[in-house]
Amino acid sequence: MSMLTPPGMGGQYRITGDKYPRMRPSRRRGRLVAAAVASAAVLGLLGWGTVQLIDVFTGGGNATAAGRTTDCRTRTAAGTGQAPAARAQSLPAPGRITVNVYNATPRSGLAKKTADELRRRGFRIGKVGNATKEYDKKVKGPGLLLGSPAAQDTSLRVLATQLTGAPLRADARKGADLDLIIGDAFKTLTRQQTADKAVTTLTAPGTTAPAPAPAQKTC
């Protein structure tokens, strides 16, 4: 074996020139490794980009969508100044409500008869007589219930339990008394058992007002 033969190579390689053979991996193998690493990086970037696009078109994922929904609901409630739940409302009992009874029909005696029945059911009775010219023979339904704007959601609701089908209307009065104007279609007051049950439901402690209409989304 020649003195120029590197140790460990036995006689497999023979040095015939004045340079040692280069002991390093071939350039081709290095190129393959670099190409594989670059391909993996490109695939990773493509996958990440795909996920981002899906988030954009589907609302940003469950957590983001839930966050936007919560924010929207919060802003809607704050903008309307109303709590999501219905607020408790205390309504007056019949004994605290004064009702004036007027007859707007040609039939005589209806105002007194109706006033007596309301008194028997616990209401206070004020004036009794014929309707004014503004309403005389002009109320086509069973009746009309009038009160101040403040009475629309309080005492008028209680009085409405006594006459089915009578609309509620606000006028410019300042007092707390109410008017029940008897109309052409009037036959009788609501059956007492039904009316009493409705009054009990309305005036019971913890009674809640009807829930307000859902607020429109602003986002």
C-alpha positions as a Markdown table, in Angstrom:
| # | Residue | x | y | z |
|---|---|---|---|---|
| 1 | Met | 0.0 | 0.0 | 0.0 |
| 2 | Ser | 1.3 | 3.4 | -0.9 |
| 3 | Met | 2.3 | 5.9 | 1.7 |
| 4 | Leu | -0.1 | 8.3 | 0.0 |
| 5 | Thr | -3.2 | 6.1 | 0.6 |
| 6 | Pro | -5.4 | 7.5 | 3.4 |
| 7 | Pro | -5.7 | 5.2 | 6.4 |
| 8 | Gly | -8.7 | 2.9 | 6.5 |
| 9 | Met | -9.1 | 2.7 | 2.7 |
| 10 | Gly | -7.1 | -0.4 | 2.4 |
| 11 | Gly | -6.3 | -0.8 | -1.2 |
| 12 | Gln | -9.6 | 0.3 | -2.5 |
| 13 | Tyr | -8.4 | 3.7 | -3.6 |
| 14 | Arg | -5.1 | 4.4 | -5.2 |
| 15 | Ile | -3.6 | 7.8 | -5.4 |
| 16 | Thr | -2.3 | 8.2 | -8.9 |
| 17 | Gly | -1.9 | 12.0 | -8.9 |
| 18 | Asp | -0.6 | 14.6 | -6.6 |
| 19 | Lys | -4.1 | 15.4 | -5.0 |
| 20 | Tyr | -6.2 | 13.6 | -2.4 |
| 21 | Pro | -9.8 | 12.6 | -3.3 |
| 22 | Arg | -12.5 | 14.9 | -1.8 |
| 23 | Met | -14.4 | 13.2 | 1.0 |
| 24 | Arg | -17.7 | 15.1 | 0.9 |
| 25 | Pro | -21.4 | 14.3 | -0.1 |
| 26 | Ser | -22.2 | 14.8 | -3.6 |
| 27 | Arg | -23.8 | 18.1 | -4.7 |
| 28 | Arg | -26.9 | 16.3 | -6.0 |
| 29 | Arg | -27.8 | 15.0 | -2.6 |
| 30 | Gly | -27.5 | 18.5 | -1.1 |
| 31 | Arg | -29.8 | 19.9 | -3.8 |
| 32 | Leu | -32.4 | 17.3 | -3.0 |
| 33 | Val | -32.4 | 18.1 | 0.7 |
| 34 | Ala | -32.7 | 21.8 | 0.0 |
| 35 | Ala | -35.6 | 21.2 | -2.4 |
| 36 | Ala | -37.5 | 19.1 | 0.2 |
| 37 | Val | -37.1 | 21.8 | 2.9 |
| 38 | Ala | -38.3 | 24.5 | 0.5 |
| 39 | Ser | -41.3 | 22.4 | -0.5 |
| 40 | Ala | -42.3 | 21.9 | 3.1 |
| 41 | Ala | -42.1 | 25.6 | 3.8 |
| 42 | Val | -44.3 | 26.4 | 0.8 |
| 43 | Leu | -46.9 | 23.8 | 1.8 |
| 44 | Gly | -47.0 | 25.3 | 5.3 |
| 45 | Leu | -47.5 | 28.8 | 4.0 |
| 46 | Leu | -50.3 | 27.6 | 1.7 |
| 47 | Gly | -52.1 | 25.8 | 4.5 |
| 48 | Trp | -51.9 | 28.9 | 6.8 |
| 49 | Gly | -53.2 | 31.1 | 4.0 |
| 50 | Thr | -56.1 | 28.7 | 3.4 |
| 51 | Val | -57.1 | 28.8 | 7.1 |
| 52 | Gln | -57.1 | 32.6 | 7.0 |
| 53 | Leu | -59.3 | 32.8 | 4.0 |
| 54 | Ile | -61.8 | 30.4 | 5.6 |
| 55 | Asp | -61.9 | 32.5 | 8.7 |
| 56 | Val | -62.6 | 35.6 | 6.6 |
| 57 | Phe | -65.5 | 34.1 | 4.7 |
| 58 | Thr | -67.1 | 32.2 | 7.7 |
| 59 | Gly | -67.1 | 35.1 | 10.1 |
| 60 | Gly | -63.7 | 34.8 | 11.7 |
| 61 | Gly | -64.2 | 31.5 | 13.7 |
| 62 | Asn | -66.5 | 30.6 | 16.5 |
| 63 | Ala | -64.7 | 32.7 | 19.2 |
| 64 | Thr | -64.6 | 35.8 | 17.0 |
| 65 | Ala | -68.2 | 35.4 | 15.9 |
| 66 | Ala | -69.3 | 34.9 | 19.5 |
| 67 | Gly | -67.4 | 38.0 | 20.5 |
| 68 | Arg | -69.1 | 40.1 | 17.8 |
| 69 | Thr | -72.5 | 38.8 | 18.8 |
| 70 | Thr | -72.0 | 39.7 | 22.4 |
| 71 | Asp | -70.7 | 43.2 | 21.5 |
| 72 | Cys | -73.7 | 43.7 | 19.2 |
| 73 | Arg | -76.2 | 42.7 | 21.9 |
| 74 | Thr | -74.6 | 44.9 | 24.4 |
| 75 | Arg | -74.6 | 48.0 | 22.2 |
| 76 | Thr | -78.3 | 47.3 | 21.2 |
| 77 | Ala | -79.4 | 47.1 | 24.8 |
| 78 | Ala | -77.4 | 50.2 | 25.8 |
| 79 | Gly | -78.7 | 52.1 | 22.8 |
| 80 | Thr | -82.4 | 51.5 | 23.6 |
| 81 | Gly | -81.9 | 52.1 | 27.3 |
| 82 | Gln | -83.9 | 48.9 | 28.0 |
| 83 | Ala | -82.9 | 45.8 | 29.9 |
| 84 | Pro | -83.3 | 42.5 | 28.0 |
| 85 | Ala | -85.8 | 41.3 | 30.7 |
| 86 | Ala | -89.2 | 42.8 | 31.3 |
| 87 | Arg | -89.2 | 45.2 | 34.3 |
| 88 | Ala | -91.5 | 44.7 | 37.2 |
| 89 | Gln | -94.5 | 47.1 | 37.2 |
| 90 | Ser | -96.9 | 47.8 | 40.1 |
| 91 | Leu | -100.5 | 48.3 | 38.9 |
| 92 | Pro | -103.2 | 49.9 | 41.0 |
| 93 | Ala | -106.0 | 47.9 | 42.4 |
| 94 | Pro | -109.6 | 48.7 | 41.3 |
| 95 | Gly | -110.2 | 50.5 | 44.6 |
| 96 | Arg | -107.6 | 53.1 | 43.7 |
| 97 | Ile | -109.1 | 53.9 | 40.3 |
| 98 | Thr | -111.9 | 56.5 | 39.7 |
| 99 | Val | -114.0 | 55.9 | 36.6 |
| 100 | Asn | -116.4 | 58.3 | 34.9 |
| 101 | Val | -119.0 | 56.4 | 32.9 |
| 102 | Tyr | -120.7 | 58.0 | 29.9 |
| 103 | Asn | -123.3 | 56.7 | 27.5 |
| 104 | Ala | -122.7 | 57.5 | 23.8 |
| 105 | Thr | -125.6 | 55.4 | 22.6 |
| 106 | Pro | -129.4 | 56.2 | 22.1 |
| 107 | Arg | -130.2 | 53.6 | 24.7 |
| 108 | Ser | -131.1 | 55.1 | 28.1 |
| 109 | Gly | -129.9 | 53.9 | 31.5 |
| 110 | Leu | -126.7 | 52.2 | 30.3 |
| 111 | Ala | -124.3 | 54.6 | 32.0 |
| 112 | Lys | -125.9 | 54.2 | 35.5 |
| 113 | Lys | -126.3 | 50.4 | 35.1 |
| 114 | Thr | -122.7 | 50.0 | 34.1 |
| 115 | Ala | -121.4 | 52.4 | 36.8 |
| 116 | Asp | -123.3 | 50.4 | 39.5 |
| 117 | Glu | -121.7 | 47.2 | 38.2 |
| 118 | Leu | -118.2 | 48.7 | 38.3 |
| 119 | Arg | -118.8 | 50.0 | 41.8 |
| 120 | Arg | -119.8 | 46.5 | 42.9 |
| 121 | Arg | -116.5 | 45.2 | 41.4 |
| 122 | Gly | -114.5 | 47.5 | 43.5 |
| 123 | Phe | -113.9 | 50.6 | 41.3 |
| 124 | Arg | -114.5 | 54.1 | 42.5 |
| 125 | Ile | -117.2 | 55.9 | 40.4 |
| 126 | Gly | -117.0 | 59.6 | 39.5 |
| 127 | Lys | -119.3 | 61.2 | 37.0 |
| 128 | Val | -122.2 | 59.3 | 35.3 |
| 129 | Gly | -124.2 | 60.6 | 32.3 |
| 130 | Asn | -124.3 | 61.1 | 28.6 |
| 131 | Ala | -121.2 | 61.4 | 26.5 |
| 132 | Thr | -120.1 | 64.8 | 25.2 |
| 133 | Lys | -120.9 | 65.8 | 21.6 |
| 134 | Glu | -117.4 | 64.8 | 20.6 |
| 135 | Tyr | -118.3 | 61.1 | 21.3 |
| 136 | Asp | -122.1 | 61.0 | 21.3 |
| 137 | Lys | -123.2 | 58.4 | 18.8 |
| 138 | Lys | -119.7 | 58.2 | 17.4 |
| 139 | Val | -118.3 | 55.2 | 19.2 |
| 140 | Lys | -119.1 | 52.2 | 17.1 |
| 141 | Gly | -117.4 | 49.5 | 19.1 |
| 142 | Pro | -118.4 | 48.2 | 22.6 |
| 143 | Gly | -116.8 | 51.3 | 24.2 |
| 144 | Leu | -113.8 | 53.5 | 24.5 |
| 145 | Leu | -111.4 | 53.9 | 27.5 |
| 146 | Leu | -109.8 | 57.3 | 28.0 |
| 147 | Gly | -107.1 | 58.5 | 30.4 |
| 148 | Ser | -103.9 | 60.5 | 30.7 |
| 149 | Pro | -100.7 | 59.4 | 28.9 |
| 150 | Ala | -99.4 | 58.2 | 32.3 |
| 151 | Ala | -102.4 | 55.9 | 32.7 |
| 152 | Gln | -101.9 | 54.0 | 29.5 |
| 153 | Asp | -99.7 | 51.3 | 31.1 |
| 154 | Thr | -101.2 | 51.4 | 34.5 |
| 155 | Ser | -104.8 | 52.1 | 35.6 |
| 156 | Leu | -106.3 | 51.9 | 32.0 |
| 157 | Arg | -104.9 | 48.4 | 31.7 |
| 158 | Val | -106.8 | 47.4 | 34.9 |
| 159 | Leu | -110.0 | 49.0 | 33.6 |
| 160 | Ala | -109.6 | 47.3 | 30.3 |
| 161 | Thr | -110.2 | 43.9 | 32.0 |
| 162 | Gln | -113.8 | 45.0 | 32.5 |
| 163 | Leu | -114.8 | 45.7 | 28.9 |
| 164 | Thr | -113.5 | 43.3 | 26.2 |
| 165 | Gly | -112.7 | 45.0 | 22.8 |
| 166 | Ala | -112.6 | 48.6 | 24.1 |
| 167 | Pro | -109.5 | 50.4 | 22.8 |
| 168 | Leu | -107.4 | 52.6 | 25.1 |
| 169 | Arg | -106.7 | 56.2 | 24.2 |
| 170 | Ala | -104.8 | 59.0 | 25.8 |
| 171 | Asp | -106.0 | 62.6 | 25.9 |
| 172 | Ala | -104.8 | 65.9 | 27.4 |
| 173 | Arg | -106.2 | 65.5 | 30.9 |
| 174 | Lys | -104.0 | 66.1 | 33.9 |
| 175 | Gly | -105.9 | 64.1 | 36.5 |
| 176 | Ala | -105.8 | 60.4 | 37.3 |
| 177 | Asp | -109.5 | 59.6 | 36.7 |
| 178 | Leu | -110.6 | 57.6 | 33.7 |
| 179 | Asp | -113.5 | 57.7 | 31.3 |
| 180 | Leu | -115.4 | 54.6 | 30.1 |
| 181 | Ile | -117.6 | 55.7 | 27.1 |
| 182 | Ile | -120.2 | 53.1 | 26.2 |
| 183 | Gly | -120.4 | 52.5 | 22.4 |
| 184 | Asp | -123.1 | 51.2 | 20.0 |
| 185 | Ala | -121.8 | 47.6 | 20.2 |
| 186 | Phe | -121.9 | 47.4 | 24.0 |
| 187 | Lys | -123.9 | 44.5 | 25.4 |
| 188 | Thr | -122.4 | 43.9 | 28.9 |
| 189 | Leu | -119.2 | 44.2 | 30.8 |
| 190 | Thr | -116.8 | 41.3 | 30.8 |
| 191 | Arg | -118.0 | 38.4 | 32.9 |
| 192 | Gln | -117.0 | 39.1 | 36.5 |
| 193 | Gln | -115.1 | 35.9 | 37.1 |
| 194 | Thr | -113.0 | 36.4 | 34.0 |
| 195 | Ala | -112.4 | 40.1 | 34.8 |
| 196 | Asp | -111.5 | 39.3 | 38.5 |
| 197 | Lys | -109.0 | 36.8 | 37.4 |
| 198 | Ala | -107.4 | 39.2 | 34.9 |
| 199 | Val | -107.2 | 41.9 | 37.6 |
| 200 | Thr | -105.6 | 39.6 | 40.1 |
| 201 | Thr | -103.0 | 38.6 | 37.5 |
| 202 | Leu | -102.2 | 42.3 | 36.7 |
| 203 | Thr | -102.1 | 43.6 | 40.3 |
| 204 | Ala | -100.4 | 40.6 | 41.9 |
| 205 | Pro | -96.9 | 41.4 | 43.5 |
| 206 | Gly | -94.1 | 40.7 | 41.1 |
| 207 | Thr | -96.3 | 41.3 | 38.0 |
| 208 | Thr | -94.2 | 42.1 | 35.0 |
| 209 | Ala | -95.0 | 44.3 | 32.2 |
| 210 | Pro | -95.1 | 42.8 | 28.7 |
| 211 | Ala | -91.6 | 42.5 | 27.2 |
| 212 | Pro | -90.7 | 45.3 | 24.8 |
| 213 | Ala | -90.4 | 44.6 | 21.1 |
| 214 | Pro | -86.9 | 43.3 | 20.2 |
| 215 | Ala | -84.5 | 46.1 | 19.3 |
| 216 | Gln | -83.1 | 46.2 | 15.9 |
| 217 | Lys | -79.5 | 45.3 | 15.5 |
| 218 | Thr | -77.2 | 48.2 | 14.9 |
| 219 | Cys | -74.2 | 46.1 | 14.0 |
